[in-house]
């Protein structure tokens, strides 16, 4: 036999203790994993009060006591055996799991890497029983004194696996992970009294409550509790309830998205994606919504036997669950006034962006730019093509207007993609300004008469104000512009300050989205007399050619020109002021910057929002009275006008009470 021949390895059966230590590597990652597993056992035992005490971040000691059903002396050693559980009475029960635990691995794994002591007593017994486990070695049960229920004490975690122990973080960090595990179980079970102590000091004492919002407030404070929007939907099989937060409260990551399925905290990418889609256009890029949602469905519709931590699940009909969550949230958002309010009860911690350079200089538009801007506003107002309403001031002719006033007649308005025709103010006239108002930047016909009081002005509207989508007047169309950036107006409950760019951007976005996504039409495009060639990087060129059809839907016709060059043959008519090459590069930068290939619908949504942003009036653009009126009138004609497509608020609402409080007119006895 060749001396260099390889020795045949021997297959051997691993001892039970080593098997448990290997299993502990999957189930028991850190002290928080111990807390999670033991808390789930206490919940499954029918406990009404559970107390958790930790020392040294859980590495020195973890004690969990409950008043559940308890265990008998002969059950204690069996509970510590590998793959032993009372939660699967039959083999078929695995496909109808209704408990949090069911694998039968936790206690065996914990006992193999720690010094574990269990004391338990059932109702009706005079005394309890105690069993000790030292590094996987189980001692016989002995009688002890204890109350009804179970007390589990874990000391010196990973004492016999020093490699695992060295990977633990500081006591403060481990405590934070334990608090998170405790939070998830306590949120999911508001019918149980939970207590958490750290180093003999109480952290949480959460009594039973029927109002879930009270438990949420106990963990996250009034900042979150005051911004909760209740959610409730039931289709006989899938029920969704709980709360989502107003977009003014968001986070830079998804850690505050608490999803509970049949009482179990889960992480599911499809549900998180549905949540993000529901908030599309309400949050800025990089911000994540905050939610606390409970979902319930028959056990046969889900599979929880996916991962040892039981954090992931699979759905038999994932598309239905996705649609149910998305439709539920969007319906509630559309029926809820989400205008951002200013006051102590409505925090505004959302980061903002400026759309124009800061400084005292206000850009002055030439007559051509003013005419084009008004054509875009008129297009958003009437649905007519910008080419129909745009007339260069430099062109001659008897019928050509030579000013920057109104270009299109209100009597020739058309519908765009199923959106109801815009209805002018009841009087048919334009908005009048107070006697002390500012002069118009447009047609002189709209300048107020300084000799008339506001109520005598012939341009003041007569009759009732137009109704919003909900059938109630929302904004009084008597607004004025501040610093060529903001429109100040009022409704029946207070004062509203509107960002002109953000509101106009949302209006344009909703119109183009209705036309392209709902009606399946393409945006109006303008053929270029001389097609424009654009040199791109290889990655940009590849992205452009891959998305030719999508770009054609927004009115941009692009063809390959050879090498790394493409040629633009047509361009969206509403982007007359933006150079085609610059716009194409802007679109491709946003596509490539996402880090992954976008879905066609996501790309189209992004392109439409970019077009709306480029075409909308900017901060610093002076608006004429009729333009102000047109924007304010459209605020209630579209969805989600409380935020621009990129998530910035379009308006800030100051209630009368808040204004009175700020000016010291609201005392303890009422207004003064």
C-alpha positions as CSV (number, residue, x, y, z in Angstrom):
1,X,0.0,0.0,0.0
2,X,1.3,3.4,-0.9
3,X,2.6,5.2,2.3
4,X,1.2,8.5,0.9
5,X,-2.3,7.1,0.6
6,X,-4.9,9.2,2.4
7,X,-6.3,7.7,5.6
8,X,-10.0,7.0,5.4
9,X,-11.9,9.3,7.9
10,X,-14.2,7.7,10.4
11,X,-17.8,8.8,10.7
12,X,-19.0,9.0,14.3
13,X,-22.2,10.0,16.1
14,X,-21.7,13.3,17.9
15,X,-22.5,13.2,21.7
16,X,-25.7,15.0,22.7
17,X,-23.9,17.8,24.6
18,X,-21.8,18.7,21.5
19,X,-25.0,18.6,19.4
20,X,-26.6,21.1,21.7
21,X,-23.6,23.4,21.7
22,X,-23.7,23.4,17.9
23,X,-27.4,24.1,17.9
24,X,-26.7,26.9,20.4
25,X,-24.6,28.6,17.8
26,X,-27.8,29.1,15.7
27,X,-30.3,29.7,18.4
28,X,-28.3,31.5,21.1
29,X,-26.3,34.2,19.5
30,X,-26.1,36.6,22.5
31,X,-27.9,37.2,25.9
32,X,-30.8,38.8,24.0
33,X,-31.4,35.5,22.3
34,X,-31.8,33.8,25.7
35,X,-34.3,36.5,26.8
36,X,-36.3,36.1,23.6
37,X,-36.5,32.3,23.8
38,X,-37.4,32.3,27.5
39,X,-40.0,35.1,27.1
40,X,-41.7,33.2,24.3
41,X,-41.9,30.1,26.6
42,X,-43.5,32.2,29.3
43,X,-46.0,33.7,26.9
44,X,-46.9,30.2,25.5
45,X,-47.4,29.0,29.1
46,X,-50.4,31.4,29.5
47,X,-48.7,33.8,31.9
48,X,-50.4,37.1,32.9
49,X,-47.3,38.6,34.5
50,X,-43.7,38.2,33.4
51,X,-40.6,39.7,35.1
52,X,-37.2,39.9,33.6
53,X,-34.0,40.8,35.6
54,X,-30.5,41.1,34.1
55,X,-27.0,41.8,35.5
56,X,-24.0,42.7,33.5
57,X,-25.8,43.0,30.2
58,X,-27.1,39.5,30.6
59,X,-23.7,37.8,30.6
60,X,-23.6,37.4,34.4
61,X,-27.3,36.7,35.1
62,X,-30.7,36.5,33.4
63,X,-33.7,35.7,35.5
64,X,-37.2,35.4,34.0
65,X,-40.2,34.5,36.3
66,X,-43.8,34.0,35.2
67,X,-47.1,32.9,36.7
68,X,-47.9,30.5,33.9
69,X,-49.0,26.8,34.0
70,X,-45.6,25.5,35.3
71,X,-44.1,22.0,35.0
72,X,-44.1,18.9,37.1
73,X,-41.0,17.1,38.4
74,X,-41.1,14.4,35.7
75,X,-41.5,17.1,32.9
76,X,-38.4,19.1,33.9
77,X,-35.7,16.8,32.7
78,X,-37.7,16.1,29.5
79,X,-38.0,19.9,28.9
80,X,-34.2,20.1,28.8
81,X,-33.8,17.3,26.3
82,X,-33.1,18.2,22.7
83,X,-36.1,18.5,20.4
84,X,-38.6,18.0,23.2
85,X,-41.7,20.2,23.3
86,X,-45.3,20.3,24.4
87,X,-46.3,22.6,21.5
88,X,-46.6,20.0,18.7
89,X,-49.0,17.3,20.0
90,X,-49.2,15.7,16.5
91,X,-47.0,15.7,13.4
92,X,-49.6,17.6,11.5
93,X,-49.5,20.4,14.1
94,X,-46.3,21.7,12.5
95,X,-48.4,23.1,9.6
96,X,-50.8,24.8,12.0
97,X,-48.4,26.4,14.5
98,X,-50.3,28.8,16.9
99,X,-47.5,29.2,19.5
100,X,-44.4,31.3,19.5
101,X,-42.1,28.3,20.1
102,X,-42.3,24.8,18.7
103,X,-38.7,23.5,17.9
104,X,-37.8,22.2,21.3
105,X,-34.2,23.5,21.0
106,X,-34.0,26.5,23.2
107,X,-33.7,25.1,26.7
108,X,-31.2,22.3,25.6
109,X,-29.1,24.9,23.8
110,X,-29.1,27.4,26.7
111,X,-28.3,24.7,29.3
112,X,-25.3,23.5,27.2
113,X,-23.5,26.9,27.3
114,X,-24.5,28.3,30.7
115,X,-25.3,27.4,34.3
116,X,-29.1,27.1,34.2
117,X,-31.5,26.7,37.1
118,X,-35.2,26.0,36.7
119,X,-37.8,26.2,39.5
120,X,-41.4,25.4,38.6
121,X,-44.7,24.6,40.3
122,X,-48.1,23.7,38.9
123,X,-51.4,24.8,40.4
124,X,-52.6,22.4,43.0
125,X,-49.1,21.2,44.2
126,X,-47.9,22.0,47.6
127,X,-44.3,22.6,46.5
128,X,-42.3,23.1,43.4
129,X,-39.3,21.4,41.9
130,X,-35.9,22.5,40.9
131,X,-33.4,21.2,38.4
132,X,-29.9,22.5,37.6
133,X,-27.9,22.2,34.4
134,X,-24.1,22.9,34.4
135,X,-22.7,23.0,30.9
136,X,-25.2,20.5,29.6
137,X,-24.9,18.1,32.6
138,X,-28.5,17.8,34.1
139,X,-28.9,17.1,37.8
140,X,-31.9,15.2,39.1
141,X,-34.9,17.4,40.2
142,X,-35.3,18.2,43.9
143,X,-38.2,19.8,45.8
144,X,-38.1,23.5,46.4
145,X,-40.4,26.3,47.5
146,X,-41.7,28.6,44.8
147,X,-45.0,30.1,43.5
148,X,-47.2,28.8,40.8
149,X,-45.4,29.3,37.5
150,X,-41.7,29.0,36.4
151,X,-38.5,30.8,37.3
152,X,-35.5,30.4,34.9
153,X,-32.1,31.7,36.0
154,X,-29.2,31.7,33.5
155,X,-25.7,32.5,34.9
156,X,-22.3,32.8,33.3
157,X,-23.5,32.6,29.7
158,X,-20.8,31.0,27.4
159,X,-18.6,30.1,30.3
160,X,-17.5,26.9,28.6
161,X,-17.2,28.4,25.1
162,X,-14.7,31.2,25.5
163,X,-14.5,31.8,21.8
164,X,-18.2,32.8,21.8
165,X,-17.8,34.8,24.9
166,X,-15.0,36.9,23.4
167,X,-17.3,38.0,20.6
168,X,-19.8,39.6,23.0
169,X,-19.9,43.4,23.2
170,X,-19.9,45.7,26.2
171,X,-22.6,45.2,28.9
172,X,-24.3,48.4,27.8
173,X,-24.5,47.2,24.2
174,X,-25.8,43.8,25.2
175,X,-28.4,45.4,27.5
176,X,-29.6,47.4,24.4
177,X,-30.2,44.2,22.5
178,X,-32.1,42.7,25.5
179,X,-34.3,45.8,25.7
180,X,-35.1,45.4,22.0
181,X,-36.1,41.7,22.4
182,X,-38.1,42.7,25.5
183,X,-39.8,45.5,23.5
184,X,-40.9,43.2,20.7
185,X,-42.5,40.7,23.1
186,X,-44.1,43.3,25.3
187,X,-45.6,45.2,22.3
188,X,-47.0,42.0,20.8
189,X,-48.7,41.1,24.2
190,X,-50.3,44.1,25.7
191,X,-52.6,41.8,27.7
192,X,-49.6,40.7,29.8
193,X,-48.0,42.6,32.6
194,X,-44.3,42.9,31.8
195,X,-41.4,44.1,34.1
196,X,-37.8,44.6,33.2
197,X,-35.0,45.2,35.8
198,X,-31.4,46.0,35.0
199,X,-28.8,45.6,37.8
200,X,-31.6,45.6,40.4
201,X,-33.0,48.9,39.0
202,X,-36.4,49.0,37.2
203,X,-36.4,50.0,33.6
204,X,-40.0,49.2,32.6
205,X,-43.1,48.3,34.5
206,X,-45.9,47.8,31.9
207,X,-49.3,47.0,33.3
208,X,-52.0,45.3,31.2
209,X,-53.7,47.7,28.9
210,X,-56.5,47.5,26.3
211,X,-55.2,50.6,24.5
212,X,-52.2,49.5,22.4
213,X,-51.1,53.1,22.0
214,X,-50.4,53.4,25.7
215,X,-47.9,50.6,25.5
216,X,-46.3,52.2,22.4
217,X,-46.0,55.5,24.3
218,X,-44.4,53.7,27.3
219,X,-41.6,52.6,25.0
220,X,-41.2,55.5,22.6
221,X,-42.7,58.5,24.3
222,X,-45.2,61.2,23.3
223,X,-43.3,62.2,20.1
224,X,-44.4,58.9,18.5
225,X,-47.7,58.5,20.3
226,X,-49.0,61.9,19.3
227,X,-48.3,61.1,15.6
228,X,-50.0,57.7,15.4
229,X,-52.5,57.1,12.6
230,X,-54.9,54.2,13.4
231,X,-55.1,51.5,10.8
232,X,-57.8,48.8,10.6
233,X,-58.8,46.5,7.7
234,X,-60.4,43.0,7.6
235,X,-61.3,40.9,4.6
236,X,-62.4,37.9,6.6
237,X,-59.1,36.2,6.3
238,X,-56.3,38.8,6.5
239,X,-56.7,41.5,9.1
240,X,-54.4,44.5,9.5
241,X,-54.6,46.8,12.5
242,X,-52.4,49.0,14.5
243,X,-50.8,52.3,13.8
244,X,-48.5,54.1,11.4
245,X,-46.8,57.4,12.1
246,X,-47.3,60.7,10.3
247,X,-44.6,61.3,7.7
248,X,-43.3,64.2,9.9
249,X,-41.9,61.4,12.1
250,X,-39.5,59.2,10.3
251,X,-36.1,57.5,10.8
252,X,-32.9,56.9,8.9
253,X,-33.3,53.1,9.0
254,X,-36.1,50.5,9.3
255,X,-35.6,49.5,12.9
256,X,-38.8,51.1,14.1
257,X,-41.0,49.1,11.8
258,X,-42.7,46.6,14.1
259,X,-44.7,44.0,12.2
260,X,-46.5,41.3,14.2
261,X,-48.0,38.3,12.5
262,X,-50.4,36.2,14.8
263,X,-48.6,37.7,17.8
264,X,-45.1,36.9,16.4
265,X,-42.6,39.7,15.6
266,X,-41.4,39.1,12.0
267,X,-39.1,40.7,9.4
268,X,-40.3,40.4,5.8
269,X,-38.8,42.2,2.9
270,X,-42.0,42.1,0.8
271,X,-44.1,43.7,3.6
272,X,-41.4,46.3,4.2
273,X,-41.5,47.1,0.5
274,X,-45.2,47.5,0.6
275,X,-44.8,49.9,3.5
276,X,-42.3,51.9,1.5
277,X,-44.6,52.0,-1.5
278,X,-47.5,53.2,0.7
279,X,-45.3,56.1,1.9
280,X,-43.9,56.9,-1.6
281,X,-44.0,60.6,-2.1
282,X,-44.6,61.2,1.6
283,X,-41.0,60.7,2.8
284,X,-37.7,62.1,1.5
285,X,-35.1,59.8,0.0
286,X,-33.2,57.9,2.7
287,X,-36.0,58.2,5.3
288,X,-38.0,55.2,6.6
289,X,-41.5,55.2,8.0
290,X,-42.4,54.2,11.6
291,X,-45.1,51.7,12.1
292,X,-46.7,49.3,14.6
293,X,-48.9,46.9,12.7
294,X,-50.6,43.7,13.7
295,X,-51.6,41.2,11.1
296,X,-53.6,38.0,11.7
297,X,-54.5,35.2,9.3
298,X,-55.2,31.5,9.5
299,X,-52.1,29.4,10.5
300,X,-52.4,27.3,7.3
301,X,-51.6,30.5,5.2
302,X,-48.1,30.9,6.7
303,X,-45.0,28.7,7.3
304,X,-43.0,29.8,10.4
305,X,-40.6,26.8,10.1
306,X,-38.1,28.8,8.0
307,X,-35.2,29.7,10.4
308,X,-34.3,28.7,14.0
309,X,-34.8,32.3,15.2
310,X,-38.4,32.2,13.8
311,X,-38.0,35.8,12.6
312,X,-38.8,34.9,9.0
313,X,-42.0,33.5,7.6
314,X,-43.3,32.4,4.2
315,X,-46.8,33.1,2.9
316,X,-48.8,30.7,0.7
317,X,-50.1,33.8,-1.1
318,X,-47.6,36.5,-0.7
319,X,-49.1,38.7,-3.4
320,X,-52.4,38.9,-1.6
321,X,-50.8,39.8,1.7
322,X,-48.6,42.5,0.0
323,X,-51.7,44.0,-1.7
324,X,-53.8,44.0,1.5
325,X,-51.2,45.9,3.4
326,X,-50.5,48.4,0.6
327,X,-54.1,49.1,-0.1
328,X,-55.0,49.4,3.5
329,X,-52.3,52.0,4.2
330,X,-53.0,54.0,1.0
331,X,-56.7,54.1,1.7
332,X,-56.1,55.5,5.2
333,X,-53.6,58.0,3.9
334,X,-56.0,59.3,1.3
335,X,-58.8,59.7,3.9
336,X,-56.6,61.4,6.5
337,X,-55.5,65.0,6.6
338,X,-51.8,64.7,6.7
339,X,-50.9,68.4,6.4
340,X,-48.0,69.1,8.6
341,X,-49.1,71.1,11.7
342,X,-47.0,73.5,13.8
343,X,-47.3,73.2,17.5
344,X,-46.1,71.3,20.6
345,X,-48.2,68.2,19.7
346,X,-47.0,68.0,16.2
347,X,-43.2,67.7,16.0
348,X,-41.6,68.5,12.7
349,X,-38.3,66.6,12.7
350,X,-38.3,65.9,9.0
351,X,-35.2,67.2,7.3
352,X,-35.9,69.8,4.6
353,X,-34.1,70.8,1.4
354,X,-33.9,74.1,-0.2
355,X,-34.7,74.4,-3.8
356,X,-32.9,77.6,-4.5
357,X,-29.7,79.3,-3.5
358,X,-29.9,81.2,-0.2
359,X,-29.2,84.9,-0.3
360,X,-30.9,88.2,-0.9
361,X,-30.8,88.0,-4.7
362,X,-34.1,87.1,-6.3
363,X,-33.8,85.8,-9.9
364,X,-35.7,87.9,-12.4
365,X,-37.3,86.0,-15.2
366,X,-37.3,87.4,-18.7
367,X,-40.6,87.6,-20.6
368,X,-40.0,84.4,-22.5
369,X,-39.3,82.4,-19.3
370,X,-42.4,84.0,-17.6
371,X,-44.5,83.0,-20.5
372,X,-43.2,79.4,-20.5
373,X,-43.7,79.1,-16.8
374,X,-47.3,80.3,-17.1
375,X,-47.9,77.8,-19.9
376,X,-46.8,75.0,-17.6
377,X,-49.1,76.3,-14.8
378,X,-51.9,76.6,-17.3
379,X,-51.2,73.0,-18.5
380,X,-51.4,71.8,-14.9
381,X,-54.6,73.7,-14.5
382,X,-56.4,72.8,-17.7
383,X,-54.7,69.7,-19.1
384,X,-53.9,71.5,-22.3
385,X,-50.6,70.8,-24.0
386,X,-47.8,73.3,-23.2
387,X,-47.4,73.8,-26.9
388,X,-51.1,75.0,-27.1
389,X,-50.7,77.6,-24.4
390,X,-47.1,78.7,-24.8
391,X,-46.7,81.7,-27.1
392,X,-43.3,83.4,-27.3
393,X,-43.6,87.1,-26.4
394,X,-41.3,87.9,-29.2
395,X,-43.6,86.6,-31.9
396,X,-45.8,89.1,-33.7
397,X,-49.3,88.9,-35.1
398,X,-52.6,90.5,-34.2
399,X,-53.8,87.7,-32.0
400,X,-50.5,87.0,-30.2
401,X,-50.3,88.3,-26.6
402,X,-47.3,90.5,-25.8
403,X,-47.4,90.2,-22.0
404,X,-47.0,87.5,-19.4
405,X,-50.6,87.5,-18.3
406,X,-53.1,84.6,-18.7
407,X,-52.6,82.8,-21.9
408,X,-55.4,80.2,-22.1
409,X,-59.1,80.8,-21.6
410,X,-60.8,79.2,-18.7
411,X,-63.7,78.3,-20.9
412,X,-61.6,76.0,-23.1
413,X,-60.4,73.6,-20.4
414,X,-60.1,69.9,-21.1
415,X,-59.8,66.8,-19.1
416,X,-56.5,64.9,-18.8
417,X,-56.4,61.2,-18.4
418,X,-59.7,60.8,-16.6
419,X,-59.0,63.7,-14.1
420,X,-62.2,65.8,-13.8
421,X,-62.2,69.1,-15.6
422,X,-60.9,72.0,-13.6
423,X,-63.8,74.3,-12.5
424,X,-63.0,78.0,-12.2
425,X,-63.9,80.1,-9.3
426,X,-67.7,80.4,-9.1
427,X,-67.7,84.0,-10.2
428,X,-65.6,83.2,-13.2
429,X,-63.3,86.1,-12.2
430,X,-59.8,86.1,-11.0
431,X,-58.7,86.6,-7.4
432,X,-58.7,90.1,-6.1
433,X,-56.1,91.4,-3.7
434,X,-56.6,93.6,-0.6
435,X,-56.1,97.3,-1.1
436,X,-52.7,97.1,0.5
437,X,-51.7,94.0,-1.6
438,X,-48.8,93.8,-3.9
439,X,-49.0,94.6,-7.6
440,X,-49.3,91.9,-10.1
441,X,-46.2,90.7,-12.0
442,X,-48.4,89.8,-14.9
443,X,-51.2,91.5,-16.8
444,X,-52.1,95.0,-15.6
445,X,-55.8,94.0,-15.7
446,X,-55.2,92.0,-12.5
447,X,-53.8,94.9,-10.4
448,X,-56.1,96.0,-7.6
449,X,-57.7,99.4,-7.5
450,X,-56.1,101.3,-4.6
451,X,-59.3,103.3,-4.2
452,X,-61.5,100.2,-3.5
453,X,-61.8,98.3,-0.2
454,X,-61.3,94.6,-0.5
455,X,-65.0,93.8,-0.4
456,X,-65.7,96.4,-3.1
457,X,-63.1,95.0,-5.6
458,X,-64.9,93.8,-8.7
459,X,-62.4,90.9,-9.0
460,X,-63.3,89.5,-5.6
461,X,-65.1,86.1,-6.0
462,X,-68.8,85.9,-5.4
463,X,-70.6,82.9,-3.9
464,X,-69.4,79.9,-2.0
465,X,-65.8,78.7,-2.3
466,X,-65.2,75.5,-4.4
467,X,-65.4,72.2,-2.5
468,X,-62.4,69.9,-1.9
469,X,-62.4,66.2,-2.8
470,X,-64.0,65.5,0.5
471,X,-66.8,68.0,-0.1
472,X,-65.6,70.6,2.4
473,X,-63.9,74.0,1.7
474,X,-60.3,73.7,2.5
475,X,-58.4,76.8,1.5
476,X,-59.7,80.4,1.1
477,X,-58.3,81.5,-2.2
478,X,-57.2,84.8,-0.9
479,X,-53.5,84.3,-0.7
480,X,-50.3,86.3,-1.2
481,X,-46.7,85.6,-1.8
482,X,-43.9,86.0,0.7
483,X,-40.3,86.3,-0.5
484,X,-41.3,84.8,-3.8
485,X,-41.2,81.4,-2.1
486,X,-44.3,80.9,0.1
487,X,-48.0,81.4,-0.3
488,X,-49.9,82.5,2.9
489,X,-53.6,81.8,3.1
490,X,-56.2,80.5,5.5
491,X,-58.9,78.0,6.0
492,X,-61.7,77.8,8.5
493,X,-59.5,76.6,11.3
494,X,-56.3,78.5,11.0
495,X,-53.5,79.8,8.8
496,X,-51.7,77.8,6.1
497,X,-48.2,78.6,4.7
498,X,-47.6,76.8,1.4
499,X,-44.3,76.1,-0.4
500,X,-45.1,77.1,-4.0
501,X,-42.5,74.8,-5.6
502,X,-43.5,71.8,-3.5
503,X,-47.2,72.2,-4.2
504,X,-46.8,72.9,-7.9
505,X,-44.5,69.9,-8.2
506,X,-47.1,67.6,-6.6
507,X,-49.9,68.9,-8.9
508,X,-47.7,68.3,-12.0
509,X,-46.7,64.9,-10.8
510,X,-50.3,63.8,-10.2
511,X,-51.3,65.0,-13.6
512,X,-48.5,63.3,-15.5
513,X,-48.9,60.1,-13.4
514,X,-52.6,60.0,-14.2
515,X,-51.8,60.4,-17.9
516,X,-48.9,57.9,-18.2
517,X,-49.6,55.3,-15.5
518,X,-53.4,55.2,-15.4
519,X,-54.3,56.1,-19.0
520,X,-51.3,54.4,-20.6
521,X,-50.5,57.5,-22.7
522,X,-47.2,59.1,-23.4
523,X,-46.4,62.7,-22.3
524,X,-46.5,65.3,-25.0
525,X,-43.2,65.5,-26.7
526,X,-41.5,68.1,-29.0
527,X,-39.5,66.8,-31.9
528,X,-36.1,68.4,-32.1
529,X,-35.4,70.2,-35.3
530,X,-31.8,69.2,-34.9
531,X,-31.4,65.9,-32.9
532,X,-29.0,66.3,-30.1
533,X,-26.2,63.9,-29.5
534,X,-25.0,63.1,-26.0
535,X,-21.8,61.3,-25.0
536,X,-22.3,59.1,-22.0
537,X,-20.2,56.7,-19.9
538,X,-20.5,53.0,-20.8
539,X,-22.8,52.4,-17.7
540,X,-25.0,55.4,-18.6
541,X,-25.3,54.4,-22.2
542,X,-26.3,50.8,-21.2
543,X,-28.9,52.1,-18.8
544,X,-30.4,54.5,-21.4
545,X,-30.7,51.8,-24.1
546,X,-32.2,49.3,-21.5
547,X,-34.9,51.8,-20.6
548,X,-35.7,53.2,-24.1
549,X,-39.4,52.2,-23.8
550,X,-39.8,53.8,-20.4
551,X,-38.1,57.0,-21.5
552,X,-40.4,57.1,-24.6
553,X,-43.4,57.1,-22.2
554,X,-42.2,60.4,-20.7
555,X,-41.8,61.9,-24.1
556,X,-38.0,61.3,-24.6
557,X,-37.2,59.4,-27.8
558,X,-33.6,58.2,-27.8
559,X,-31.6,56.0,-30.2
560,X,-28.1,54.6,-30.3
561,X,-25.7,56.7,-32.3
562,X,-22.6,54.5,-32.1
563,X,-19.7,54.3,-29.7
564,X,-20.7,55.7,-26.3
565,X,-23.1,58.3,-27.9
566,X,-26.8,58.4,-28.1
567,X,-29.1,60.8,-30.0
568,X,-32.2,62.5,-28.6
569,X,-34.8,63.0,-31.2
570,X,-37.7,64.2,-29.1
571,X,-38.1,65.8,-25.7
572,X,-40.9,66.4,-23.1
573,X,-42.7,69.6,-24.1
574,X,-43.1,70.7,-20.5
575,X,-39.3,70.8,-20.0
576,X,-38.6,73.5,-22.5
577,X,-36.2,75.3,-20.2
578,X,-34.0,72.3,-19.3
579,X,-31.4,71.3,-21.9
580,X,-32.1,67.7,-23.1
581,X,-28.5,66.4,-22.4
582,X,-28.6,67.8,-18.9
583,X,-31.9,66.2,-18.2
584,X,-30.9,62.8,-19.6
585,X,-27.7,62.7,-17.4
586,X,-29.8,63.7,-14.4
587,X,-32.1,60.8,-15.0
588,X,-29.4,58.3,-15.5
589,X,-27.4,59.4,-12.4
590,X,-30.5,58.8,-10.3
591,X,-31.0,55.4,-12.0
592,X,-27.5,54.2,-11.5
593,X,-27.2,55.7,-8.0
594,X,-29.8,53.3,-6.6
595,X,-27.3,50.4,-6.5
596,X,-29.7,48.0,-8.1
597,X,-31.7,47.7,-11.3
598,X,-35.0,49.4,-10.8
599,X,-38.3,47.9,-11.7
600,X,-40.0,49.6,-14.7
601,X,-42.8,51.0,-12.6
602,X,-40.3,52.4,-10.0
603,X,-38.2,53.9,-12.8
604,X,-41.2,55.5,-14.4
605,X,-42.4,56.9,-11.1
606,X,-39.0,58.4,-10.5
607,X,-38.8,59.9,-14.0
608,X,-42.2,61.5,-13.6
609,X,-41.3,63.0,-10.3
610,X,-38.1,64.4,-11.7
611,X,-39.9,65.9,-14.6
612,X,-42.5,67.5,-12.3
613,X,-39.7,68.9,-10.2
614,X,-37.9,70.4,-13.2
615,X,-41.1,71.9,-14.7
616,X,-42.5,73.3,-11.5
617,X,-42.1,76.9,-10.4
618,X,-39.1,77.5,-8.2
619,X,-38.5,79.2,-4.9
620,X,-37.7,82.7,-5.9
621,X,-40.1,82.9,-8.9
622,X,-42.6,85.8,-8.6
623,X,-46.2,84.6,-9.2
624,X,-49.0,86.7,-10.5
625,X,-52.3,86.7,-8.5
626,X,-54.0,84.4,-11.1
627,X,-51.1,82.0,-10.8
628,X,-51.4,82.0,-7.0
629,X,-55.1,81.4,-7.3
630,X,-54.6,78.6,-9.8
631,X,-52.2,76.7,-7.4
632,X,-54.4,77.2,-4.4
633,X,-57.5,76.0,-6.3
634,X,-55.7,72.8,-7.3
635,X,-54.6,71.9,-3.8
636,X,-57.8,69.9,-3.2
637,X,-58.2,68.4,-6.7
638,X,-55.4,65.8,-6.3
639,X,-54.2,63.2,-3.8
640,X,-51.3,63.7,-1.4
641,X,-51.0,67.4,-2.0
642,X,-49.7,67.7,1.6
643,X,-46.3,66.4,0.4
644,X,-44.3,66.8,-2.8
645,X,-43.3,63.6,-4.7
646,X,-39.9,63.7,-2.9
647,X,-41.5,63.7,0.6
648,X,-41.1,67.4,1.6
649,X,-44.2,68.9,3.1
650,X,-46.0,71.4,0.8
651,X,-47.8,73.3,3.6
652,X,-47.5,74.1,7.3
653,X,-50.8,74.6,9.2
654,X,-51.0,77.0,12.2
655,X,-54.3,76.5,14.1
656,X,-56.1,79.4,15.6
657,X,-55.4,78.1,19.1
658,X,-51.7,77.8,18.4
659,X,-51.6,81.3,17.0
660,X,-53.4,82.6,20.0
661,X,-51.1,80.8,22.3
662,X,-48.0,82.1,20.5
663,X,-49.3,85.7,20.8
664,X,-50.3,85.2,24.4
665,X,-54.0,85.5,23.7
666,X,-54.9,82.1,25.1
667,X,-55.0,82.1,28.9
668,X,-56.3,79.7,31.5
669,X,-59.8,81.2,31.1
670,X,-59.9,81.2,27.4
671,X,-59.0,83.8,24.8
672,X,-58.1,87.3,26.1
